[in-house]
Amino acid sequence: YSENGCDRNVRGEIEIAEEGSLVLDNVDKLSDNAQLRLLVYIETHKFRRLGSEHEFSVKTRIVASTEKNLEKLVTMGEFSRELYYYLTAFEITLPPLRQRKKDITFLAKHFIHLCNQKFGHHVSDLSPEVEQKFLEYHWYGNIEELRLIIERIVLLKKTGNILITDLPSDV
């Protein structure tokens, strides 16, 4: 253990993702220190484990996501300008789920499949009424809201089609 109590032999997320991708959800919430460490890694492909003096080098693809306007956070001094430029070198803007109606049913069915595997259940499909309700719903929480609703329903239902009566009252 190092002086600050960190185990020098513990691999961090970047090292674990070596030769693969590390997905950073809500990158806007990184602390200033974490932003600086990420920036150094992106520039050099080198990092130090917490509490270690030894430098490691790995190749890991960084995929960052945010719902916030990073450019605005940069101008407000709340996000590193340099890190912003690196992260937006290849930027994909994905519209919210409510603007991608054709994806809703596909994603819902995908989440049903994943939840069936996770819980060992046998929920089969969405009823036509549920599909219509999903298309009309605003999805403020985007894909994560859809995933959590499906997970809750599959966990409780166990078998059969998802019916309108299975939906939470706010949907």
N, C-alpha and C positions, 0 to 999 in steps of 0.2 A: 504493500500500500504506500501511496505517496503521502507527503505532508498534509495534503488537504483531504485525505481519506479516500481518494479515488484509486481504484484498482487499475494499475497500468496495463494489465493483461485483458481488460474487457474491451471487446471490439465494439466500435460505434456503428451507427447506421450507415454511414458512407462506406466503411470497410466491409460491412456485411453485404452491401449491395454491389460489391466489386464485380466488374464486367457485366453489370445489369443496370437497372434503373432504380433510383431513389425518388419516390413521390413525396413532395412536401405540400400537404394540404394547408391552406390558409397561411401561406408564406408571409403575409402581411403581419402576422402575430409573432414572428421571430423577434427575440430581444435584439438590442443593438449588438451585443457581444456575439450572439449566434449569427447575425447577419455578417459581421466581420469575419468570423471563422469560415462561413460558407463562401464568402467572397475570396478569401485566401485559397480555399480549396479549388474553386472554379478557375482561378488564375494559374495555379501551380500544380494542381492534381496531387498536392501533398497536404498532410495534416499531422497533428499530434494527438495521441490519445490523451484524455484528461489525466493530469498528474504525471505525464511522461515527458522526457526530454527528447526521446527518439522520434524522428520524423518518418512517416510512412508515405508511400506513393501507391495510389490505386486509380484505376479508371472506372468511374461511375457516372452514368448519365443522370442529370438532375432534371426532374420534371416538377415544376412548381405550379400551384393553383391558388387562386384567390377569388373572392367575390367582390373585393374592394378595388377601387381605382388606384393602382400603385403610383401612377404618375402624379395624382393629386397628393398622395401621401409623401412623395418625394418633395414636392413644392412646399408642403407643410413641415418638412424636416422630420417626418416620422418614419421614413424608410430610406435606406442607403441609395443614393443616386447611381453609384457605380454598380452596385448589385442589380438595381433595376435595369440598367443597360444590358448586363449579361443575361438576365432572365428573359428579357424581351427580344433577344436576338432572333429567336424563332418563336413567335407568339401566335397562339391560336385563340381566337375569341369564340366561345361557345355560347349561343343564345340560351336563355333560361328554358326549362322544360316546357313551360306554357306556350312558348313560341315554336316548339318542335312537337306538335301534336302527334305526328306520325310515329314518333319514337315511344310514346307513352305505353301503348299496348305491348309492343315488343319488350320494353324494359320490365313491365309488370310481369310478363310471362317468364322472363329470364330470372327475375327475383323469386318467383314461385318455385322454379326449378332449383335454385340455389338453397332456398329455405327448406324445401322438401329433403334435400340432401343433408342439410345441417341438422334437422330435427328428426329425420326418419319418417316424415309424414307423406301423405299422398294426395295433396290438393291438386286438382287436375287443371282447372282453367278459370277464366273470368266469365261470368254470365254476360250476355249482351248489354244488360242494364248497367252493370258495373263498368264495362268498357265505355259506355256513353257517359256515365258520371265522371269517370277519370278524364275523359276528353274535355268535359265542361269545367272541371276543377282548375283553380288558378296555380297550384303547386308553388306556393311561396318558398318552400324549403327545397325546391328542385328535386333532383334525382334522389337525394338522401331522404327526403320526406316520403317519396314513393316507396323506396326500399324499406323504410321502417314500418310503413303502413302494411305492406305485403308481409313482412316478417311477423308482425303482431297477429295478423289474420291467420296465417299458416300455422303459427304456434298454437292458436286457440282452436282452429277449425279441424285440423288433422287430415280430413278427407273431403272429397267432393269439389264442386265448383264454388268459387267465391260469389256469393249472392249480395244483393243490395243491402240486405239486413246484416251482413257481416261488416259493412263499412263503418268507420267511426262517424259519429253524428256530424262532425264539422266538415266531412267530405260530402 
